[in-house]
Amino acid sequence: KLGESFKTDPKGLKDLIDAMPAQTLVTDNLGDNAKDLADYNGKGWDDLYASNQLETVRTKFPDLYEKLKKEKFPNQD
């Protein structure tokens, strides 16, 4: 569509494309997050609560938080 719209203005098309932000991959940010998550592997609800890390897990890793919560409190919905 852009090629058709800028058929008579290739410089305008180049300027538009140059003004667009560079594409970034979601996977570029997973490395640090995976490393941070590894810090909590093997720790249970009580360990994280005692070390004041439970709130960090809740905000940064909600899936892990829910898993640990279900293990700790299996009868709650």
N, CA, C and O atoms as a Tinker XYZ file with bonds, in Angstrom:
   308  protein
     1  N      0.825000   -1.195000    0.000000    73     2
     2  CA     0.000000    0.000000    0.000000    64     1     3
     3  C      0.870000    1.260000    0.000000    63     2     4     5
     4  O      0.592000    2.226000   -0.712000    81     3
     5  N      1.923000    1.228000    0.811000    73     3     6
     6  CA     2.790000    2.401000    0.859000    64     5     7
     7  C      3.463000    2.641000   -0.483000    63     6     8     9
     8  O      3.591000    3.779000   -0.935000    81     7
     9  N      3.890000    1.550000   -1.116000    73     7    10
    10  CA     4.529000    1.678000   -2.420000    64     9    11
    11  C      3.612000    2.346000   -3.423000    63    10    12    13
    12  O      4.051000    3.178000   -4.217000    81    11
    13  N      2.343000    1.986000   -3.388000    73    11    14
    14  CA     1.356000    2.578000   -4.295000    64    13    15
    15  C      1.097000    4.041000   -3.938000    63    14    16    17
    16  O      0.990000    4.897000   -4.816000    81    15
    17  N      0.997000    4.315000   -2.630000    73    15    18
    18  CA     0.716000    5.683000   -2.183000    64    17    19
    19  C      1.859000    6.638000   -2.507000    63    18    20    21
    20  O      1.635000    7.812000   -2.804000    81    19
    21  N      3.078000    6.128000   -2.447000    73    19    22
    22  CA     4.254000    6.972000   -2.666000    64    21    23
    23  C      4.903000    6.695000   -4.021000    63    22    24    25
    24  O      6.096000    6.937000   -4.202000    81    23
    25  N      4.127000    6.195000   -4.959000    73    23    26
    26  CA     4.645000    5.837000   -6.286000    64    25    27
    27  C      5.370000    7.006000   -6.944000    63    26    28    29
    28  O      6.390000    6.821000   -7.608000    81    27
    29  N      4.849000    8.181000   -6.761000    73    27    30
    30  CA     5.455000    9.348000   -7.393000    64    29    31
    31  C      6.363000   10.125000   -6.435000    63    30    32    33
    32  O      6.912000   11.165000   -6.800000    81    31
    33  N      6.517000    9.617000   -5.212000    73    31    34
    34  CA     7.329000   10.325000   -4.214000    64    33    35
    35  C      8.216000    9.340000   -3.447000    63    34    36    37
    36  O      8.027000    9.147000   -2.246000    81    35
    37  N      9.187000    8.713000   -4.134000    73    35    38
    38  CA    10.030000    7.725000   -3.451000    64    37    39
    39  C     10.842000    8.330000   -2.298000    63    38    40    41
    40  O     11.119000    7.644000   -1.314000    81    39
    41  N     11.223000    9.602000   -2.410000    73    39    42
    42  CA    11.958000   10.232000   -1.317000    64    41    43
    43  C     11.058000   10.372000   -0.077000    63    42    44    45
    44  O     11.516000   10.187000    1.051000    81    43
    45  N      9.797000   10.695000   -0.292000    73    43    46
    46  CA     8.843000   10.790000    0.816000    64    45    47
    47  C      8.673000    9.444000    1.507000    63    46    48    49
    48  O      8.574000    9.379000    2.732000    81    47
    49  N      8.638000    8.354000    0.713000    73    47    50
    50  CA     8.531000    7.011000    1.283000    64    49    51
    51  C      9.766000    6.676000    2.102000    63    50    52    53
    52  O      9.652000    6.131000    3.200000    81    51
    53  N     10.940000    6.993000    1.584000    73    51    54
    54  CA    12.183000    6.722000    2.319000    64    53    55
    55  C     12.205000    7.516000    3.626000    63    54    56    57
    56  O     12.579000    6.986000    4.672000    81    55
    57  N     11.805000    8.781000    3.562000    73    55    58
    58  CA    11.768000    9.610000    4.780000    64    57    59
    59  C     10.802000    9.027000    5.814000    63    58    60    61
    60  O     11.093000    9.021000    7.010000    81    59
    61  N      9.656000    8.540000    5.348000    73    59    62
    62  CA     8.679000    7.930000    6.251000    64    61    63
    63  C      9.255000    6.686000    6.917000    63    62    64    65
    64  O      9.140000    6.508000    8.130000    81    63
    65  N      9.862000    5.846000    6.127000    73    63    66
    66  CA    10.442000    4.599000    6.659000    64    65    67
    67  C     11.592000    4.912000    7.615000    63    66    68    69
    68  O     11.722000    4.263000    8.653000    81    67
    69  N     12.415000    5.882000    7.284000    73    67    70
    70  CA    13.523000    6.258000    8.167000    64    69    71
    71  C     13.032000    6.829000    9.497000    63    70    72    73
    72  O     13.715000    6.715000   10.515000    81    71
    73  N     11.855000    7.439000    9.485000    73    71    74
    74  CA    11.305000    8.034000   10.709000    64    73    75
    75  C     10.661000    6.994000   11.625000    63    74    76    77
    76  O     10.409000    7.278000   12.796000    81    75
    77  N     10.393000    5.801000   11.112000    73    75    78
    78  CA     9.747000    4.762000   11.911000    64    77    79
    79  C     10.768000    4.156000   12.874000    63    78    80    81
    80  O     11.939000    4.012000   12.523000    81    79
    81  N     10.331000    3.798000   14.090000    73    79    82
    82  CA    11.262000    3.186000   15.047000    64    81    83
    83  C     11.695000    1.803000   14.567000    63    82    84    85
    84  O     10.966000    1.116000   13.851000    81    83
    85  N     12.878000    1.423000   14.974000    73    83    86
    86  CA    13.414000    0.121000   14.581000    64    85    87
    87  C     12.578000   -0.995000   15.195000    63    86    88    89
    88  O     12.042000   -0.856000   16.294000    81    87
    89  N     12.479000   -2.084000   14.477000    73    87    90
    90  CA    11.729000   -3.238000   14.969000    64    89    91
    91  C     12.533000   -3.913000   16.071000    63    90    92    93
    92  O     13.741000   -4.108000   15.938000    81    91
    93  N     11.866000   -4.264000   17.142000    73    91    94
    94  CA    12.519000   -5.007000   18.214000    64    93    95
    95  C     11.789000   -6.320000   18.411000    63    94    96    97
    96  O     10.578000   -6.411000   18.211000    81    95
    97  N     12.531000   -7.324000   18.801000    73    95    98
    98  CA    11.957000   -8.641000   19.020000    64    97    99
    99  C     11.614000   -8.821000   20.494000    63    98   100   101
   100  O     12.374000   -8.403000   21.368000    81    99
   101  N     10.506000   -9.423000   20.762000    73    99   102
   102  CA    10.102000   -9.715000   22.134000    64   101   103
   103  C     11.128000  -10.639000   22.785000    63   102   104   105
   104  O     11.409000  -10.516000   23.977000    81   103
   105  N     11.675000  -11.543000   22.021000    73   103   106
   106  CA    12.618000  -12.514000   22.570000    64   105   107
   107  C     13.920000  -11.870000   23.034000    63   106   108   109
   108  O     14.659000  -12.474000   23.812000    81   107
   109  N     14.214000  -10.655000   22.572000    73   107   110
   110  CA    15.426000   -9.971000   23.022000    64   109   111
   111  C     15.385000   -9.691000   24.519000    63   110   112   113
   112  O     16.434000   -9.616000   25.160000    81   111
   113  N     14.201000   -9.536000   25.082000    73   111   114
   114  CA    14.058000   -9.196000   26.488000    64   113   115
   115  C     13.863000  -10.414000   27.386000    63   114   116   117
   116  O     13.795000  -10.269000   28.607000    81   115
   117  N     13.772000  -11.594000   26.816000    73   115   118
   118  CA    13.510000  -12.780000   27.624000    64   117   119
   119  C     14.723000  -13.245000   28.414000    63   118   120   121
   120  O     14.556000  -13.870000   29.461000    81   119
   121  N     15.905000  -12.971000   27.965000    73   119   122
   122  CA    17.117000  -13.443000   28.636000    64   121   123
   123  C     17.192000  -12.999000   30.074000    63   122   124   125
   124  O     17.396000  -13.827000   30.962000    81   123
   125  N     17.033000  -11.715000   30.331000    73   123   126
   126  CA    17.113000  -11.195000   31.689000    64   125   127
   127  C     15.966000  -11.703000   32.545000    63   126   128   129
   128  O     16.158000  -12.029000   33.716000    81   127
   129  N     14.784000  -11.770000   31.972000    73   127   130
   130  CA    13.616000  -12.230000   32.706000    64   129   131
   131  C     13.777000  -13.697000   33.111000    63   130   132   133
   132  O     13.424000  -14.075000   34.228000    81   131
   133  N     14.307000  -14.521000   32.208000    73   131   134
   134  CA    14.522000  -15.935000   32.514000    64   133   135
   135  C     15.562000  -16.088000   33.618000    63   134   136   137
   136  O     15.427000  -16.952000   34.485000    81   135
   137  N     16.601000  -15.252000   33.590000    73   135   138
   138  CA    17.624000  -15.299000   34.634000    64   137   139
   139  C     17.024000  -14.909000   35.973000    63   138   140   141
   140  O     17.304000  -15.543000   36.990000    81   139
   141  N     16.201000  -13.873000   35.979000    73   139   142
   142  CA    15.543000  -13.448000   37.214000    64   141   143
   143  C     14.623000  -14.540000   37.745000    63   142   144   145
   144  O     14.580000  -14.790000   38.950000    81   143
   145  N     13.892000  -15.184000   36.854000    73   143   146
   146  CA    12.985000  -16.248000   37.258000    64   145   147
   147  C     13.759000  -17.407000   37.869000    63   146   148   149
   148  O     13.283000  -18.040000   38.811000    81   147
   149  N     14.939000  -17.690000   37.347000    73   147   150
   150  CA    15.759000  -18.783000   37.872000    64   149   151
   151  C     16.138000  -18.544000   39.335000    63   150   152   153
   152  O     16.369000  -19.496000   40.080000    81   151
   153  N     16.202000  -17.276000   39.747000    73   151   154
   154  CA    16.513000  -16.960000   41.141000    64   153   155
   155  C     15.458000  -17.491000   42.102000    63   154   156   157
   156  O     15.737000  -17.689000   43.284000    81   155
   157  N     14.247000  -17.722000   41.602000    73   155   158
   158  CA    13.141000  -18.158000   42.450000    64   157   159
   159  C     12.830000  -19.647000   42.319000    63   158   160   161
   160  O     11.985000  -20.169000   43.046000    81   159
   161  N     13.502000  -20.330000   41.402000    73   159   162
   162  CA    13.273000  -21.762000   41.235000    64   161   163
   163  C     13.629000  -22.510000   42.510000    63   162   164   165
   164  O     14.658000  -22.242000   43.131000    81   163
   165  N     12.790000  -23.431000   42.887000    73   163   166
   166  CA    13.039000  -24.251000   44.061000    64   165   167
   167  C     12.613000  -23.607000   45.366000    63   166   168   169
   168  O     12.687000  -24.238000   46.420000    81   167
   169  N     12.173000  -22.370000   45.311000    73   167   170
   170  CA    11.717000  -21.698000   46.519000    64   169   171
   171  C     10.203000  -21.814000   46.603000    63   170   172   173
   172  O      9.494000  -21.673000   45.607000    81   171
   173  N      9.732000  -22.071000   47.796000    73   171   174
   174  CA     8.296000  -22.187000   48.003000    64   173   175
   175  C      7.710000  -20.892000   48.525000    63   174   176   177
   176  O      8.420000  -19.910000   48.744000    81   175
   177  N      6.401000  -20.910000   48.721000    73   175   178
   178  CA     5.656000  -19.754000   49.215000    64   177   179
   179  C      6.266000  -19.232000   50.508000    63   178   180   181
   180  O      6.521000  -18.035000   50.642000    81   179
   181  N      6.502000  -20.144000   51.473000    73   179   182
   182  CA     7.015000  -19.738000   52.789000    64   181   183
   183  C      8.408000  -19.126000   52.695000    63   182   184   185
   184  O      8.711000  -18.146000   53.377000    81   183
   185  N      9.256000  -19.710000   51.845000    73   183   186
   186  CA    10.617000  -19.172000   51.668000    64   185   187
   187  C     10.573000  -17.749000   51.113000    63   186   188   189
   188  O     11.284000  -16.862000   51.586000    81   187
   189  N      9.738000  -17.550000   50.116000    73   187   190
   190  CA     9.631000  -16.232000   49.490000    64   189   191
   191  C      8.995000  -15.218000   50.434000    63   190   192   193
   192  O      9.376000  -14.047000   50.448000    81   191
   193  N      8.029000  -15.671000   51.219000    73   191   194
   194  CA     7.392000  -14.786000   52.193000    64   193   195
   195  C      8.403000  -14.351000   53.251000    63   194   196   197
   196  O      8.485000  -13.173000   53.598000    81   195
   197  N      9.165000  -15.309000   53.756000    73   195   198
   198  CA    10.144000  -15.025000   54.817000    64   197   199
   199  C     11.252000  -14.088000   54.331000    63   198   200   201
   200  O     11.799000  -13.314000   55.117000    81   199
   201  N     11.581000  -14.157000   53.051000    73   199   202
   202  CA    12.670000  -13.326000   52.516000    64   201   203
   203  C     12.140000  -12.045000   51.857000    63   202   204   205
   204  O     12.892000  -11.347000   51.176000    81   203
   205  N     10.862000  -11.735000   52.053000    73   203   206
   206  CA    10.232000  -10.535000   51.485000    64   205   207
   207  C     10.322000  -10.477000   49.960000    63   206   208   209
   208  O     10.390000   -9.391000   49.385000    81   207
   209  N     10.322000  -11.634000   49.307000    73   207   210
   210  CA    10.398000  -11.681000   47.846000    64   209   211
   211  C      9.061000  -12.039000   47.204000    63   210   212   213
   212  O      8.932000  -12.023000   45.980000    81   211
   213  N      8.082000  -12.355000   48.016000    73   211   214
   214  CA     6.792000  -12.802000   47.481000    64   213   215
   215  C      6.118000  -11.716000   46.635000    63   214   216   217
   216  O      5.534000  -12.016000   45.594000    81   215
   217  N      6.195000  -10.483000   47.070000    73   215   218
   218  CA     5.589000   -9.383000   46.311000    64   217   219
   219  C      6.288000   -9.195000   44.965000    63   218   220   221
   220  O      5.633000   -8.888000   43.969000    81   219
   221  N      7.587000   -9.371000   44.924000    73   219   222
   222  CA     8.330000   -9.278000   43.664000    64   221   223
   223  C      7.872000  -10.365000   42.702000    63   222   224   225
   224  O      7.659000  -10.111000   41.516000    81   223
   225  N      7.722000  -11.571000   43.222000    73   223   226
   226  CA     7.244000  -12.679000   42.386000    64   225   227
   227  C      5.832000  -12.376000   41.891000    63   226   228   229
   228  O      5.516000  -12.634000   40.729000    81   227
   229  N      4.986000  -11.836000   42.755000    73   227   230
   230  CA     3.605000  -11.529000   42.360000    64   229   231
   231  C      3.558000  -10.523000   41.219000    63   230   232   233
   232  O      2.751000  -10.670000   40.301000    81   231
   233  N      4.403000   -9.513000   41.264000    73   231   234
   234  CA     4.367000   -8.479000   40.234000    64   233   235
   235  C      5.141000   -8.859000   38.974000    63   234   236   237
   236  O      4.698000   -8.560000   37.865000    81   235
   237  N      6.285000   -9.511000   39.130000    73   235   238
   238  CA     7.113000   -9.818000   37.961000    64   237   239
   239  C      6.772000  -11.148000   37.303000    63   238   240   241
   240  O      6.927000  -11.305000   36.092000    81   239
   241  N      6.307000  -12.104000   38.102000    73   239   242
   242  CA     6.044000  -13.448000   37.593000    64   241   243
   243  C      4.689000  -13.947000   38.093000    63   242   244   245
   244  O      4.624000  -14.852000   38.925000    81   243
   245  N      3.613000  -13.355000   37.585000    73   243   246
   246  CA     2.284000  -13.704000   38.102000    64   245   247
   247  C      1.917000  -15.175000   37.925000    63   246   248   249
   248  O      1.182000  -15.725000   38.746000    81   247
   249  N      2.406000  -15.813000   36.886000    73   247   250
   250  CA     2.106000  -17.236000   36.697000    64   249   251
   251  C      2.744000  -18.076000   37.805000    63   250   252   253
   252  O      2.106000  -18.977000   38.350000    81   251
   253  N      3.988000  -17.784000   38.134000    73   251   254
   254  CA     4.662000  -18.493000   39.219000    64   253   255
   255  C      3.961000  -18.216000   40.539000    63   254   256   257
   256  O      3.776000  -19.125000   41.350000    81   255
   257  N      3.573000  -16.978000   40.757000    73   255   258
   258  CA     2.875000  -16.606000   41.983000    64   257   259
   259  C      1.589000  -17.423000   42.132000    63   258   260   261
   260  O      1.316000  -17.964000   43.204000    81   259
   261  N      0.809000  -17.511000   41.067000    73   259   262
   262  CA    -0.442000  -18.273000   41.119000    64   261   263
   263  C     -0.180000  -19.752000   41.370000    63   262   264   265
   264  O     -0.925000  -20.396000   42.109000    81   263
   265  N      0.857000  -20.291000   40.771000    73   263   266
   266  CA     1.215000  -21.704000   40.981000    64   265   267
   267  C      1.566000  -21.942000   42.444000    63   266   268   269
   268  O      1.080000  -22.894000   43.055000    81   267
   269  N      2.407000  -21.083000   43.007000    73   267   270
   270  CA     2.812000  -21.232000   44.400000    64   269   271
   271  C      1.624000  -21.040000   45.343000    63   270   272   273
   272  O      1.510000  -21.726000   46.359000    81   271
   273  N      0.755000  -20.111000   45.001000    73   271   274
   274  CA    -0.426000  -19.853000   45.823000    64   273   275
   275  C     -1.345000  -21.074000   45.848000    63   274   276   277
   276  O     -1.864000  -21.440000   46.903000    81   275
   277  N     -1.546000  -21.701000   44.695000    73   275   278
   278  CA    -2.385000  -22.895000   44.621000    64   277   279
   279  C     -1.775000  -24.062000   45.383000    63   278   280   281
   280  O     -2.494000  -24.870000   45.969000    81   279
   281  N     -0.449000  -24.150000   45.375000    73   279   282
   282  CA     0.213000  -25.207000   46.145000    64   281   283
   283  C      0.052000  -24.947000   47.642000    63   282   284   285
   284  O     -0.197000  -25.877000   48.409000    81   283
   285  N      0.191000  -23.715000   48.052000    73   283   286
   286  CA     0.105000  -23.350000   49.471000    64   285   287
   287  C     -1.333000  -23.422000   49.981000    63   286   288   289
   288  O     -1.578000  -23.892000   51.092000    81   287
   289  N     -2.274000  -22.959000   49.174000    73   287   290
   290  CA    -3.678000  -22.882000   49.565000    64   289   291
   291  C     -4.535000  -23.638000   48.549000    63   290   292   293
   292  O     -5.255000  -23.008000   47.775000    81   291
   293  N     -4.476000  -24.957000   48.534000    73   291   294
   294  CA    -5.160000  -25.732000   47.492000    64   293   295
   295  C     -6.685000  -25.659000   47.539000    63   294   296   297
   296  O     -7.333000  -25.922000   46.527000    81   295
   297  N     -7.264000  -25.318000   48.658000    73   295   298
   298  CA    -8.719000  -25.303000   48.789000    64   297   299
   299  C     -9.343000  -23.941000   48.497000    63   298   300   301
   300  O    -10.559000  -23.786000   48.606000    81   299
   301  N     -8.543000  -22.971000   48.135000    73   299   302
   302  CA    -9.078000  -21.648000   47.804000    64   301   303
   303  C     -9.229000  -21.509000   46.307000    63   302   304   305
   304  O     -8.425000  -22.036000   45.539000    81   303
   305  N    -10.260000  -20.800000   45.897000    73   303   306
   306  CA   -10.494000  -20.588000   44.457000    64   305   307
   307  C     -9.756000  -19.401000   43.944000    63   306   308
   308  O     -9.844000  -19.084000   42.758000    81   307
